[in-house]
Amino acid sequence: MQKEIYKADNIVEAIYDSDLKSIIVTWYSFDSFEHLRLCLEAQLDCAKNNDVKVFVVDTRKAKGMLDQSDQDWFATNMFPALEKYKTKAVITVLPQSALTLLSAKQWQMTGNSFGMDFIDTASLDAAMELIQNYI
């Protein structure tokens, strides 16, 4: 069963899929600091209250870059919480934008020091197949 946990038109949509024990986030823009943090906090709240094993971060259509304060927030807030909640993997569907790809690679490098797998894939279908390895 799927449940929307956050949505901002033309920026981001996040759903929790209880059958897949996954949060699937589709990003369209990283240019909104406000929505970035609100969405991340909604994801953490969902992970805290549910058995979330995998995060799928679909950045295929995303534009923009995360600034350094956002990257730092991943290191000090997001990834420690995911480790605490026993998240097993973060799967990134790679973006088409080269600048957005730089941001994705930076958060993955930061996250590698935490106790979960970070996996890249080219398609959402491939990401959905990978989920099966963790649930």
SULQUIKA-V309027 format. One record per pair of residues at least 12 apart in sequence whose ideal C-beta (glycine too) atoms are under 10 Angstrom apart, sorted by the first residue. I is the first residue (numbers start at 0). J is the second residue. Records with the same first field share a line. If there is no record, write none. Layout:
# SULQUIKA-V309027
I: J ; J
This chain:
# SULQUIKA-V309027
0: 15 ; 16 ; 17 ; 18 ; 19
1: 14 ; 15 ; 16 ; 17 ; 18 ; 19 ; 21 ; 23
2: 14 ; 15 ; 16 ; 17 ; 45 ; 49
3: 15 ; 41
4: 22 ; 23 ; 24 ; 38 ; 41 ; 42 ; 44 ; 45 ; 46 ; 49
5: 22 ; 24 ; 34 ; 37 ; 38 ; 39 ; 40 ; 41 ; 42 ; 44 ; 45
6: 25 ; 34 ; 38 ; 41
7: 27 ; 28 ; 31 ; 33 ; 34 ; 35 ; 37 ; 38
8: 27 ; 34
9: 27 ; 28 ; 31 ; 34
10: 25 ; 26 ; 27 ; 28 ; 29 ; 30 ; 31 ; 33 ; 34 ; 35 ; 37 ; 38 ; 61 ; 63
11: 24 ; 25 ; 26 ; 27 ; 28 ; 29 ; 31 ; 34 ; 35 ; 37 ; 38 ; 39 ; 41 ; 57 ; 61
12: 24 ; 25 ; 26 ; 27 ; 38 ; 57
13: 25 ; 26 ; 37 ; 38 ; 39 ; 41 ; 42 ; 45 ; 54 ; 56
14: 45 ; 55
15: 41 ; 42 ; 45 ; 46 ; 48 ; 49 ; 51
16: 51 ; 53 ; 55 ; 127 ; 130 ; 134
17: 49 ; 50 ; 51
18: 134
19: 51 ; 52 ; 53 ; 55 ; 127 ; 130 ; 131 ; 133 ; 134
20: 49 ; 50 ; 51 ; 52 ; 53 ; 86 ; 87 ; 130 ; 133 ; 134
21: 49 ; 51 ; 52 ; 53 ; 54 ; 55 ; 86 ; 88 ; 90 ; 126 ; 127 ; 130 ; 133 ; 134
22: 41 ; 42 ; 43 ; 45 ; 46 ; 49 ; 51 ; 52 ; 53 ; 54 ; 55 ; 56 ; 86 ; 89
23: 53 ; 54 ; 55 ; 56 ; 57 ; 90 ; 92 ; 123 ; 126 ; 127 ; 130
24: 38 ; 39 ; 41 ; 42 ; 54 ; 55 ; 56 ; 57 ; 58 ; 92
25: 55 ; 56 ; 57 ; 58 ; 59 ; 60 ; 61 ; 92 ; 123
26: 38 ; 56 ; 57 ; 58 ; 59 ; 60 ; 61 ; 62 ; 63 ; 92 ; 94 ; 99 ; 102 ; 103
27: 57 ; 58 ; 59 ; 60 ; 61 ; 62 ; 63
28: 60 ; 61 ; 62 ; 63 ; 99
29: 58 ; 61 ; 62 ; 63 ; 64 ; 65 ; 66 ; 69 ; 94 ; 96 ; 98 ; 99 ; 102 ; 103
30: 61 ; 62 ; 63 ; 64 ; 65 ; 66
31: 63
32: 65 ; 66 ; 68 ; 69
35: 63 ; 65 ; 66 ; 69 ; 72
36: 68 ; 69 ; 72 ; 76 ; 77
39: 69 ; 72 ; 73 ; 76 ; 77 ; 80
40: 76 ; 77 ; 80
42: 54 ; 56 ; 77 ; 80 ; 81
43: 76 ; 77 ; 80 ; 81 ; 83 ; 84
44: 80
45: 84
46: 77 ; 80 ; 81 ; 83 ; 84 ; 85 ; 86
47: 80 ; 83 ; 84
48: 84
49: 84
50: 84 ; 85 ; 134
51: 81 ; 84 ; 85 ; 86 ; 87
52: 84 ; 85 ; 86 ; 87 ; 88 ; 115 ; 130 ; 132 ; 133 ; 134
53: 86 ; 87 ; 88 ; 89 ; 90 ; 115 ; 116 ; 118 ; 126 ; 127 ; 129 ; 130 ; 131 ; 132 ; 133 ; 134
54: 77 ; 81 ; 86 ; 87 ; 88 ; 89 ; 90 ; 91 ; 115 ; 117 ; 130
55: 88 ; 89 ; 90 ; 91 ; 92 ; 118 ; 120 ; 123 ; 126 ; 127 ; 129 ; 130
56: 89 ; 90 ; 91 ; 92 ; 93 ; 94 ; 103 ; 106 ; 107 ; 117 ; 126
57: 90 ; 91 ; 92 ; 93 ; 94 ; 120 ; 122 ; 123 ; 126
58: 91 ; 92 ; 93 ; 94 ; 95 ; 96 ; 99 ; 100 ; 102 ; 103
59: 91 ; 92 ; 93 ; 94 ; 95 ; 96 ; 99 ; 121 ; 122 ; 123
60: 92 ; 94 ; 95 ; 96 ; 99
61: 92 ; 93 ; 94 ; 95 ; 96 ; 98 ; 99 ; 100 ; 102 ; 103
62: 94 ; 95 ; 96 ; 98 ; 99
63: 94 ; 96 ; 98 ; 99 ; 102
64: 96 ; 98 ; 99 ; 100 ; 101 ; 102 ; 103 ; 105
65: 99 ; 101 ; 102 ; 103 ; 105 ; 106
66: 102
67: 105
69: 102 ; 105 ; 106
70: 102 ; 105 ; 106 ; 108 ; 109
71: 109
72: 106
73: 105 ; 106 ; 107 ; 109 ; 110 ; 113
74: 106 ; 108 ; 109 ; 110 ; 112 ; 113
75: 109
77: 89 ; 106 ; 109 ; 110 ; 113
78: 106 ; 109 ; 110 ; 111 ; 112 ; 113 ; 114 ; 115 ; 117
79: 113
80: 113
81: 110 ; 113 ; 114 ; 115
82: 110 ; 112 ; 113 ; 114 ; 115
83: 113 ; 114
85: 114 ; 115
86: 113 ; 114 ; 115 ; 116 ; 133
87: 114 ; 115 ; 116 ; 130 ; 132 ; 133 ; 134
88: 115 ; 116 ; 117 ; 118 ; 126 ; 129 ; 130 ; 132 ; 133 ; 134
89: 106 ; 107 ; 110 ; 113 ; 115 ; 116 ; 117 ; 118
90: 116 ; 117 ; 118 ; 119 ; 120 ; 123 ; 125 ; 126 ; 127 ; 128 ; 129 ; 130 ; 132 ; 133
91: 103 ; 104 ; 106 ; 107 ; 110 ; 117 ; 118 ; 119 ; 120 ; 126
92: 118 ; 119 ; 120 ; 121 ; 122 ; 123 ; 124 ; 125 ; 126 ; 127
93: 119 ; 120 ; 121 ; 122
100: 119
103: 117 ; 119
104: 117 ; 119
107: 119
115: 133
116: 129 ; 132 ; 133
118: 132 ; 133
